[in-house]
Amino acid sequence: MSQTEPFPKVRRRRNIRRFALQALILVSVYFGMLIYPPLRVAWLIWPQWQPGTPELLVLIVVPLLGRLAYEWRPGAWSRRVAALSMTWLGMAFVLFCLVLPFELLNLLLSPPARASGIALALLAGGLCLAGAVNAQVLQVRSLSIPAPGLDRPRRIVQISDVHIGSREPALLRRILARVQALEPDAVMITGDLIDFRDIPAQALEGLSALTCPVWYCIGNHERYVDLAAICDRLRSVGVRVLRDEVDASEPPLVVAGIDDAESRRRVEQGLAAIGPLPEGFRILLYHRPDGFETAADAGVDLMLCGHTHNGQIVPFNFLVRRVFPRIRGLYTHGRARLYVSPGTGTWGPLLRLGSRNEITLLRLDPG
């Protein structure tokens, strides 16, 4: 017993050190990117200002409490409070991206403090206003996909990452109105349609009005909340939920969907669970742009993904690209095609800078 006793203590100490390091990194990032920038600009404009405890608590704690409001008391008002809190954090990130180069410039040139603070505030305000407007705009992108196995052309619409919860249900209604006007033969939803728990069924009723088949695969945010209830609500409005399943009931279209997971081998595992795909034009829905080569080797003709948001707010796209090199657009492997949507909505901050909300119209061309 005495020989084995130190080992649990060593493990506990290592776990404590690991937790302390992670907490230190998290706190440093939170303060450095989200708290320091607005304080720095305020001090540049009003150098005599000394924030007291109430002001610091508002700046530090209120955004976090606002984000948690919906978790405590789900409802329309708390959803708006959470969205505003996340938008404030997004604005602070935009300001951080301006303050950082200013600090480097300040080391060399020492520009006038008050004028610099006003310039930073105006520039950040203008960028955030542009980002807030851009987050409401829906762009339709149309492209042609070779589909020699089809008997006639098909019009497929992809939507992804709508994030109802972070976004109001009214956004989904706007999206579906645009989708219906495109007269699609099928609609594909590649995950993260919902990102808060207890979204009411009436918020999804517009899906039942679509006059074509609608297929859906889950995203990571559905996994984080009430996944089973979300899938049941979607099935109740006529959506075909595919969870490591294939649907060949609309020939010659064969649509498979794989559950999202962090594992890079998830597509390989999902396709193994599904088994050989039926003959036809094979479409694979998977939330994140991983496993394209595996899907192509399994006979998939078209793989549809989302997840990346194309970074949503520059320069975050550079970090996302390091994790997902196929961050947006059309890619090929042999005769297979992959399309990565930049997302039809936004997550967290109601801001888009350097990216667009997209409804994708894929014209499958048998010629």
N, C-alpha and C positions, 0 to 999 in steps of 0.2 A: 504493500500500500504506500509506504514511504517513497518507493522508487517511482511510482506513477503519479504521485500527488503534484509535483511541480509542473507537469505538462498542462493540466487544465489552467493553472495560474498563468503560464506563459501564453497560452492561447487567449485568455481573457485580456492580458496586457496588450497583446497584439491587436485584438479587436478594439480595445479602447483607443489605442494609438491610431488605428485606421479610422475609426469614427471621428476622433478629434481632428485628424487631418482633413477628412471630407467636410466636416463642419466648418473648419477654418477656411477652406477653399470656397465653400458656398457663401459664407458671410463676407469674405473678401470680394467675391464677384458681385454680390448684391450691393454692397456699399460702394465699391469702385465704379460700377457701371450704372447704378440706378439711384444712388443717394448723393454721391459726390458731385455729379454734373450739375443738377439744379442748384445745389448749395454754392458751387464755384461761380456759376453765372450770377447768382444773387449777390455774392460778395464782391464781384467785379463791378456791379452796378451800384450797390450800396455798401461800400467798404466798412462803414461803421456798424452795420447790422450784426447783432449777436443773437442767434436763434436760442430761445429758451426751451425748456423741456416740452411744453405743449406743441411748439412748432416741430421739434424733432420727432415727437411721437406721431404727429400727423404724417410727416414725410416718410417715416420708417415703417410704422405699423398699419396705418389706415389702408394702403394698397393691398397688403396681405389679407387683412380682415375683409376687405371688399371682395377679394377673389373667393374667399371661403363662405361668403354670405349665402350663395346658392346651395352649397352643401348643407348648411344648417337649416335654411328655410326655403326650399324650392318654391319658385314662383316667378311671375313676370318681373316684379320690381327687383328681386334679388339677382335675377339674371342680368338685368341692366346695370346694377351696381357692380357685379363681377366683370362685365364687359368694360365698364368705365375704368375700373381698377387696372385691368390688364392693358387697356389703351394708354393709361398714364405711364405704366412701366415701359411700354413700347416707345412712348415719346421721350422718356428718360434715356433709353438706349440710343435713339437718334441723336439726342443732345450729347451723349458720351462720345459718339463717333465724330462730333465736331469739337468737343472740348479737348480730346486727346491730341489732335494735331495742333490745336491752339497752344497747349502746354509746351509742346516741343518748339513751336515758333517763339513762344514767350521766353524760352531759355536763350534764344539767339538775339532777338530784336527788342524785347520789352515794349510791345505796343501799348497805347493808352488803355488803362484798365476799364474805365467806364464805357468808352466807345466800343471796346472789344466785347464787353458783356452785352451791350445792346445789340451789336451785330450778331453775336451768337444766338441771342434770344429770338431775334427776328428771323434769322436763317432757319433755326430749328422750328419755329412756329410755321413758317412758310412750307417747309418740307412735310411737317405733320399734317397741315391742312391739305396739301396735295395728296398725301398718302391716305387720308381719311376719305377724300372724294374718290380716289382711285379704288378704294376698297368697296365702293358701292357700284362700280361699273362692271357690267357683264359683257365680256367679249366672246364672240363666236369665231372659232378658228376652224376652217374647213380644209381637209386634205384628202387626197386619193390614195387608197391602198390596193395594190394588185391582189385579186382574188380569183385566179383562173378556175377554181373548182366550182364557182357559183353559176347558177343557171341564168341569173339576171342581176343587175346592180342592186345593192342594198345600202340604206342610209342608217348608220349606227351613230348614236349620240352617247358620248361619255361625259359623266359628271363625277367629280371626286372632291373629297375634303370640303364639304359644304359647312360642316361644323355647326349644326343646329344646337343651340345651347349657348356657345360663344356668340353665335349670330341668331337674330330673331327668326321665327318661323316665316315671317313675311319674305325673307330672302328666298326660301325654298319655293314659295308661291311664285315669285318673280322668275326664278330659274325654270320652273316647270312650264310657265306660260311661254317662255322663249323656246324651250325644248319642243313643246307641242307645235309651235309655229314652224319648226324645221321639218315637220312631217316625217319623223323617223320610222324605220321598220323595227327598231329595237333600241332600248336604252340600257346602258351599262353603268352601274354605280360602283366605283372602286374604293369603297371604304370611307371611314370618318364622316359619314353622313350626320352622325349625332355624337356630341362629346360631353353632354351633361346627363345625369340620371333623371328619370321621371319626366321626360319630355312627353307631353300629352299626345294621345293618338290623333286628336284632331289637327295637330300641327303637321301630320303626315298625310292627311286625307287627299291632298292634291295628287299624290302618286296614283291613286285609284282612277283618276280621270284620264290618265294617259291611255291612248288607244293602240298601244303596241306592247309587246312583252317587255318587262323590266327585270333585269338580273342584277344581283348585288352580292358583293363579298365584304366581309367585315374588315375594319381597319383597327389600328392600335387603340384609338380612343373609345371605340365600342367595347373593347376588351377591358378598359379601365373602369367602365361604369356597369350598367345593368344589361349585359350582353344578351342573355336569354330573353328578357322582356323586350328589348329592342327588336330582336329577330321575330318574335311573335307579333309585335305591332306592325312590322313591315309585311309579314305574310298576310295579316288581316286586311291590308290595303292592296293586295294582289302582287306584291313584289316576290320574285323567285329568289329566295335566299340560298346561296350555294356555299356550303361549309365542307370543303374537301369532297365536293360532289360534282357531277357532270349532268347537264340537261341536254338531251338530244331530241326534245319534243317539237322543235321548230326547224325541221330539216330545210336546207342543208346546213343550217347553223348548228354548231355543237359548242356549247358554252360550259366551261368548267370554272369553278371558284375555289380558291384555297384560303384557309384562315391565316390571318396575319400572325407573325411571330418574329422575334429578334434574330433567330437562328438564320445564318446564311444558307443553310441546307433546307430551309422550310419548303421551297418549291419542289426540290427533289423528294422530300418526304411526302408532301401532299399529292404529287403525281403518282407516287408509289401506292398510296392509299386508294386513289381513284382507280388505278389500273389502266389498261390500254384504252385510249380515247377512240370513240366511234368514228366512222368515216364521215367526212363532211368538212366544212370550213371551220377549223377549230380555233376558238377564242378562249384565252385564259385570263381570268380576272384575279389579280393579286395586288394587295394594297401598296407594297413598297417595291421599287425597281431593283429587285434581286432575282437571280436565278434564270436570267433570260436564255443563256446558252443551254441550260438544262431543259427548259421548256421547248426550245427550238429542236433539240435532239429528240424530244418525245413526240414530235409531230405537230406542235402548236404553230398555227399560221399567224396569229395576231395575239400579242400579250398586251394587256392594258393595266397600267399602274398609276399611282398618285404619290401621296405622302410627302413629297419634298417641298411643295409650295413654291418651287423655284427660289427658295430662301426667304420669300415673302418680303423681307426688309433688307435692302443692301446695307452693309456688306456681309450680312449673314449667309448669303448665297455661296460665298467662298468657303465657308466652313461646311455647309451642307454638301457641296460638291466633293469635298474630301471623303465624306462617308458614302455618298451616292454619286459616282461620276456621271451616271446617266440621270441628270437632274431635271431635264425637261426636253420634250420634243420626240422626234422619230428616230429610231435606231434599227439597224438590220443585222441579222446573223443568218447567213445562207439565204433561204427564201422566206424566213420568218421576219416579222416586224414587231417592234416594241414601241408603244407610245406612252410617254410619261406626261401626265397632266400636271400643270402647275397649280391645280386646285381651282374649284369653282367658288369657294368662299375663303375665309381667313380664320386662323386659329389665334386665340389670345387677343392681342391688340387689333382694333378695327383699323388697321393701317396696311397699305401695300406700297412699297417703294421699290422700283426696279423689277416689278413683276405685275402680272395681271390676273384677274379672275377669268377663268376660261370655261366655256362650254365647247366641247370638241365635237365636230361633225366629221365622221370618218366615212367616206364614200367608198364602199367596197366595189371594185371595178373588175368584172370577169374578163374584160378585154385584155 
